[in-house]
Amino acid sequence: MTQQGRILKAPLWVGITVGVVGLVVVALAQNIANRHSIEDNLTRRSSLALEKAGITGAQVDFVGRDGSLVVTSTADIIRAEEIVGNLEGVRVVDVTGPDLPPRDPWITISVDGSTVRATGAVSSEALRAALTGRLGTQDGITVDPAVGDEGVAGLAGIVSALGTTSKGVSIVLNTGRITLSGSVESAAIHDATGAAAASAIGPGNVTDLLTVVPPPKEIQKALIALPPITFENDSAVLTAAGRAAVARAATILLANPAVVVRIEGHTDTTNSAEFNLALSRARSTTVLNSLVAAGVDRSRLSAFGFGETRLRVPDTTPQNRAINRRVEFIVQNP
């Protein structure tokens, strides 16, 4: 037989291999078809069961016998999981709610002099570290990825604007607003703090309840700078100039309602010591009553008379005696 006429026979193992591969391909195709059929069946039955229970609009998906659901309301999560999980053929089911917008951050910062405390939550550890680092406090700031960041970055700037002299100030970031309350020493600090809050959250989202309360030493200076409170000769009756000076004192005290004042009356040595003591007491009482009549709370005031016992200068000339005849305001606040 010539070489051209020779019949080549494949080895037996080749035929067996081809047959096995064919069977595997057929089995895989059948398995895929069965899997798709199971997934379609579970998806259809789950959707029907959810709709029957009043849960509409749910997204249902199965991979094999493992299901995943997205419901339109977080209130339906538990019920949807029970309904689908109890269906025959379902192995596991994972149910989630809709993607929700981040919650508004809620942070409260208290500032009392140089002491700063903070509570609340921010969205990340990096933001927490940045905020607490600038505030100089680790109090109560936690991390919650579900909260938003609006206004958080500007809080430290508000604290910086307050300085270290403000008392009992509260900074609250909540529902997209910043609320400021407490007292600051000057209008300049008040304005700088308000501007920092407006920069952090927007001018229309700031509630400013801050009050300006100068420190006691500044109020004392203002009272000392008043014109002398004068009276008729040897009398507790105020002159016109004396009434005007008391009115100016009332304006200062009404603007600073936390200030407590002692009113002291003093005389020269012209009359007897007994007369001068009584006159000084009567004059300080007249000033007290005039302040109360102007609207100053009586509980903030006290009146004392010292007669000629506390001369400011030697009582040797008319000019010096005029200096010694005086009514003084002594601020009692520490």
C-alpha positions in Angstrom: 0.0 0.0 0.0 1.3 3.4 -0.9 1.8 6.1 1.6 -1.1 8.1 0.1 -3.5 5.3 0.7 -2.5 4.7 4.3 -5.3 5.3 6.8 -4.2 7.0 10.0 -6.1 6.1 13.1 -6.2 8.5 16.1 -5.2 7.0 19.5 -8.0 5.7 21.6 -7.4 8.3 24.4 -8.1 11.2 22.0 -11.6 9.9 21.3 -12.3 9.4 25.0 -11.1 12.9 25.8 -13.3 14.5 23.2 -16.3 12.6 24.5 -15.7 13.7 28.1 -15.3 17.3 27.1 -18.5 17.2 25.2 -20.4 15.8 28.2 -18.9 18.5 30.5 -20.0 21.3 28.1 -23.5 19.9 27.9 -23.6 19.6 31.7 -22.4 23.2 32.2 -25.0 24.4 29.7 -27.7 22.6 31.5 -26.5 23.9 34.9 -26.4 27.5 33.7 -29.9 27.1 32.3 -31.1 25.6 35.6 -29.4 28.3 37.6 -31.0 31.1 35.5 -34.3 29.3 35.9 -33.9 29.2 39.7 -32.9 32.9 39.9 -35.8 33.9 37.7 -38.2 31.9 39.8 -37.0 33.3 43.1 -37.0 36.8 41.7 -40.6 36.5 40.5 -41.9 34.9 43.6 -40.1 37.4 45.9 -41.5 40.3 43.9 -45.0 38.9 44.1 -44.7 38.2 47.9 -43.5 41.7 48.6 -46.2 43.4 46.5 -48.8 41.2 48.2 -47.5 42.5 51.6 -47.7 46.1 50.3 -44.0 46.6 49.8 -43.8 48.1 46.3 -41.0 49.3 44.2 -38.4 47.0 45.7 -35.4 46.0 43.5 -35.0 42.2 43.7 -31.9 40.3 42.4 -30.7 36.7 42.9 -27.4 35.0 42.3 -28.2 31.4 42.6 -30.4 31.1 45.8 -28.8 34.2 47.4 -31.0 37.3 47.2 -30.4 41.0 47.5 -33.2 43.6 47.9 -33.3 47.4 47.9 -36.5 48.7 49.4 -37.8 52.2 49.0 -38.3 52.8 52.7 -36.0 52.0 55.6 -39.1 51.1 57.6 -39.7 48.1 55.3 -36.2 46.5 55.7 -37.0 44.0 58.5 -40.3 43.0 57.1 -39.0 42.5 53.6 -36.2 40.4 54.9 -38.6 38.1 56.7 -41.0 37.8 53.7 -38.3 36.9 51.2 -36.2 34.9 53.6 -39.1 32.6 54.4 -39.8 31.7 50.7 -38.9 28.1 49.7 -35.6 27.9 47.9 -34.1 31.1 49.3 -30.9 30.5 51.1 -29.9 34.0 52.3 -31.2 37.5 51.6 -29.6 40.9 52.2 -32.0 43.9 52.4 -30.9 47.5 52.3 -32.8 50.8 52.2 -32.5 53.7 49.8 -29.3 55.8 49.8 -30.0 58.6 52.3 -28.5 62.1 52.3 -26.0 62.6 55.1 -27.5 63.8 58.4 -26.8 67.3 59.5 -23.9 67.5 61.9 -24.7 68.4 65.5 -21.8 69.9 67.4 -21.8 71.9 70.6 -18.8 73.9 71.7 -18.6 75.7 75.1 -16.0 78.4 75.6 -15.3 79.8 79.1 -12.1 81.9 79.0 -9.3 79.7 77.7 -11.3 76.5 78.5 -12.9 74.9 75.4 -15.1 71.8 75.5 -16.8 70.1 72.5 -19.3 67.3 71.9 -20.9 65.9 68.8 -19.9 63.9 65.7 -18.0 64.5 62.4 -17.8 62.4 59.3 -14.2 61.3 59.4 -11.2 60.8 61.7 -9.3 63.3 59.6 -11.9 66.0 60.2 -12.1 65.1 63.9 -8.4 65.4 64.3 -8.3 68.7 62.5 -11.2 70.1 64.5 -10.0 69.0 67.9 -6.4 70.0 67.1 -7.5 73.6 66.4 -9.8 73.7 69.4 -7.2 72.2 71.7 -9.6 69.7 73.2 -10.4 66.0 72.7 -13.7 66.1 74.6 -16.6 64.2 73.1 -16.0 64.5 69.3 -16.8 61.2 67.7 -16.7 59.9 64.1 -20.0 59.0 62.3 -19.7 58.6 58.5 -23.5 59.2 58.2 -23.2 62.9 59.2 -22.4 65.7 56.8 -19.7 68.3 57.0 -21.4 71.6 56.4 -20.2 74.3 58.8 -17.8 72.0 60.7 -14.6 73.4 59.2 -15.4 76.9 60.3 -16.1 76.2 64.0 -12.5 76.6 65.0 -12.5 80.1 63.4 -15.4 81.1 65.6 -13.5 79.9 68.8 -10.5 81.9 67.7 -12.6 85.0 67.2 -13.8 84.7 70.8 -10.3 85.0 72.2 -9.7 84.0 75.8 -11.9 86.5 77.7 -15.4 85.4 76.7 -17.5 83.8 79.4 -20.1 81.0 79.1 -20.2 81.1 75.3 -22.0 78.3 73.5 -21.6 77.5 69.8 -24.2 75.0 68.5 -24.1 73.7 64.9 -27.4 71.9 64.2 -29.8 71.5 61.2 -27.7 73.7 59.0 -27.6 76.6 61.5 -25.1 78.0 64.0 -26.4 79.5 67.2 -24.2 81.7 69.4 -25.0 82.5 73.0 -23.2 83.8 76.0 -21.3 87.0 76.7 -18.2 88.7 75.2 -16.3 91.7 76.4 -16.6 94.1 73.5 -18.5 94.9 70.4 -15.3 94.2 68.4 -15.2 90.6 69.7 -19.0 90.3 69.1 -18.7 91.4 65.5 -15.7 89.2 64.7 -17.4 86.2 66.2 -20.6 86.8 64.1 -18.5 87.2 61.0 -16.7 83.9 61.6 -20.0 82.1 62.1 -21.4 83.7 58.9 -18.3 82.6 57.0 -18.7 79.0 58.3 -22.4 78.4 57.5 -23.7 81.5 55.6 -25.0 84.9 56.9 -28.6 83.8 56.8 -28.0 80.7 58.9 -26.6 82.3 62.1 -28.6 83.0 65.3 -26.7 85.5 67.3 -27.7 85.7 70.9 -24.4 87.0 72.2 -24.4 89.9 74.6 -21.6 92.4 75.1 -20.6 92.6 78.8 -17.5 94.7 79.4 -15.2 93.4 82.3 -15.8 95.0 85.7 -12.7 97.1 85.5 -13.9 98.7 82.3 -17.3 99.5 83.9 -15.4 100.9 86.9 -13.4 103.2 84.6 -16.6 104.4 82.9 -18.2 105.2 86.3 -15.0 107.0 87.6 -15.0 109.1 84.4 -18.5 110.5 85.1 -18.8 114.2 86.1 -19.0 114.8 89.9 -22.4 114.2 91.5 -23.2 117.5 93.2 -25.8 118.5 95.8 -27.3 121.6 97.3 -25.2 123.0 100.1 -25.4 120.9 103.3 -28.2 118.9 101.7 -29.0 115.6 100.1 -30.9 117.3 97.2 -29.2 116.8 93.9 -28.3 119.8 91.7 -29.2 119.8 88.0 -25.6 118.8 87.2 -25.9 116.1 89.9 -29.1 114.7 88.4 -27.4 114.6 85.0 -24.4 112.7 86.3 -26.7 110.2 88.0 -28.6 109.7 84.8 -25.4 108.9 83.0 -24.5 106.4 85.7 -27.9 104.8 85.2 -27.3 104.4 81.5 -24.0 102.6 82.2 -25.6 100.3 84.8 -28.7 99.5 82.6 -26.4 98.5 79.8 -24.6 96.1 82.1 -27.3 94.4 84.1 -24.9 91.9 85.8 -22.9 94.6 87.5 -23.3 95.1 91.2 -22.4 98.5 92.7 -21.7 100.0 96.1 -22.5 103.7 96.4 -20.3 105.6 98.8 -21.0 109.1 100.1 -18.2 111.3 101.5 -18.0 114.9 102.9 -15.4 117.5 103.8 -14.7 118.5 107.4 -16.7 121.7 107.4 -19.4 120.5 109.8 -19.4 118.2 112.8 -18.4 114.6 112.3 -21.9 113.4 113.3 -23.5 115.8 110.8 -21.2 114.8 108.0 -21.7 111.1 108.6 -25.5 111.5 108.4 -25.2 113.8 105.3 -23.0 111.3 103.5 -25.4 108.5 104.2 -28.4 110.6 103.0 -26.6 111.6 99.8 -25.6 108.0 98.9 -29.2 106.9 99.5 -30.5 109.7 97.3 -28.3 108.5 94.5 -29.5 104.9 95.0 -33.1 105.9 94.9 -32.5 108.0 91.8 -30.9 105.0 90.0 -33.8 102.7 91.0 -36.2 105.4 89.7 -34.3 105.2 86.4 -34.8 101.5 86.1 -31.8 100.0 87.8 -32.6 96.8 89.8 -32.5 97.7 93.6 -30.9 94.3 94.4 -27.8 95.4 92.5 -27.2 98.5 94.6 -26.1 99.3 98.2 -25.5 102.7 99.8 -23.0 103.6 102.5 -21.9 106.9 104.1 -18.4 107.6 105.5 -18.7 111.2 106.4 -15.3 112.9 106.7 -13.3 109.7 107.5 -12.0 109.1 104.0 -10.7 112.4 102.7 -9.1 112.1 99.3 -6.9 115.2 99.7 -6.0 117.5 102.7 -9.1 119.4 103.6 -7.3 122.8 103.7 -8.6 124.8 100.7 -12.0 125.3 99.0 -10.7 123.4 96.0 -9.7 120.4 98.1 -12.9 120.5 100.1 -14.8 120.3 96.8 -12.8 117.2 95.9 -13.5 115.6 99.2 -17.3 116.1 98.9 -18.1 113.3 96.5 -20.2 110.2 95.8 -18.3 107.2 94.4 -19.5 104.0 92.6 -17.5 100.9 93.5 -18.1 97.9 91.3 -18.4 94.7 93.4 -18.0 92.1 90.6 -14.7 90.2 90.8 
